[in-house]
Amino acid sequence: MSKKPLILISNDDGITSKGIRTLVEVMAEIGEVVVVAPDSPQSGMGHAITIGNTLRLDRSNQFGDLGVEAYQCSGTPADCVKLAKHHVLHDRRPDLVVSGINHGSNTSVSVLYSGTMSAAIEAALEGLPAIGFSLCDYSHDADFSHVRHWVKEITLKALANGIPEGITLNVNFPPHKAGEVKGLKVCRQARARWQEEFDQRKDPAGRSYFWLVGSFVNMETGDSSDSDEWAIANGYVSLVPCTFDLTAYKTMQQIQGWGL
Amino acid sequence: MSKKPLILISNDDGITSKGIRTLVEVMAEIGEVVVVAPDSPQSGMGHAITIGNTLRLDRSNQFGDLGVEAYQCSGTPADCVKLAKHHVLHDRRPDLVVSGINHGSNTSVSVLYSGTMSAAIEAALEGLPAIGFSLCDYSHDADFSHVRHWVKEITLKALANGIPEGITLNVNFPPHKAGEVKGLKVCRQARARWQEEFDQRKDPAGRSYFWLVGSFVNMETGDSSDSDEWAIANGYVSLVPCTFDLTAYKTMQQIQGWGL
């Protein structure tokens, strides 16, 4: 690449989070960076978009110390990418879209609930190469120091090799406390589910309300060493290439047999 | 099936919409029905869940005339299914979860933005067989009369044959004005995208705000007669079996070759 690549950054924890600052710092070493990120936390927003309400977009000085152009948006992560592509950047096509670094895991089925990954998948839907980065540590002041090297290496490899069209990379890092990273595994999404429970309480007026409380249950049986959950549990970075074509091709013939 | 199947219904247009009433009426002919649906419209919510806020769940008399037990929830479609499974039904396992009938198309990539399909996919994530139904007519008072027969037939076939585990059926119907339905096609998700534009306006205080305005662009080239968009455009019901495993298996080896 003769000139510096243009890199668009978004996330779901909001523009003031530690994770996005880490990502901006690393990307600023690689290319020209533009940030369009939510003005408030958007975790668990899945692939939500704002269609029945208005959107605000304001210039932000959040990364002024790094000389990085930034905007904060009232919408979801997917809204941010749409506004970035069609309004902020309009005639400038980003060479890469990166999202994160999320405070918390987006392995396995969490990819479906993840605002971080929805920003990246939205980019892929728009024909842009994209990567979502997540750290398996939910704390507000999580330690990202051990992942900087990996974020940079993965980004450089993606720029050099090109991410295939329609594919989004879902990258998860073990937490800092897990010790030295052993390496990177290209994985499949593990079979798992969130086992929900609801914490039912009474408000001051005596009316019921609920908090969602989920616990993650790994449903793998047998050898799961090719899964993202295995990689993280064993100290590796997991990288799952994701498609947005949900068609279950292998099931089509079976359902054709129903005689509908 | 010796006793009446237990059918859980949700949607994204909200509990008062015409589409969910149509669905409740048809399902009440087939089984015992419980409704847990949003108390307000949730279109475009994707797979959002409520994790930083509380949820309300109230008994509703919306379908009292049909003798159907119903609840309205302050959350997203995915929240409704979670609350239904883990709180409302707790020890009763539904034989089928159906979502819709959506006022508007959920073909092609719209499946990712769809609240209707997120309720159905959430059910599949929880190990339950599920179908999302959508009518390609966005109007509030859309005519659903031509789809009742198809909704019933598809549901009966799904109950009789069993939907494979982890698969969700995404069913779309042509609008009433398209004339008589020609039949049903088991399809793949069409290659298409939403081409976004933003309508930028000034509020009374002179500050900018935006409305998202998208137009759907079919990106298919060559023969697309196996796609859902083709089916709808040609007067057929489209049925796409969907997976929630986003792994792009065919791309794994290529990325392994990057030497990360």
Interface residues (C-beta under 8 A of the other chain):
Chain A: P41 S43 G44 M45 G46 H47 A48 I49 T50 I51 G52 T54 L55 R56 L57 A78 D79 K82 L83 K85 H86 H87 V109 V111 L112 Y113 S118 I121 L125 E126 G127 E153 I154 K157 A158 N161 P164 G166 I167 L169 N170 L184 V186 C187 R188 Q189 R193 W194 E196 E197 F198 Q200 R207 S208 Y209 F210 W211 L212 L239 V240 P241 C242 T243 F244 D245 L246 T247 A248 Y249 T251 M252 Q254 I255 Q256 W258 G259 L260
Chain B: P41 S43 G44 M45 G46 H47 A48 I49 T50 I51 G52 T54 L55 R56 L57 T76 A78 D79 K82 L83 K85 H86 H87 V109 V111 L112 Y113 S118 I121 L125 E126 G127 E153 I154 K157 A158 N161 P164 G166 I167 L169 N170 L184 V186 C187 R188 Q189 R193 W194 E196 E197 F198 Q200 R207 S208 Y209 F210 W211 L212 L239 V240 P241 C242 T243 F244 D245 L246 T247 A248 Y249 T251 M252 Q254 I255 Q256 W258 G259 L260
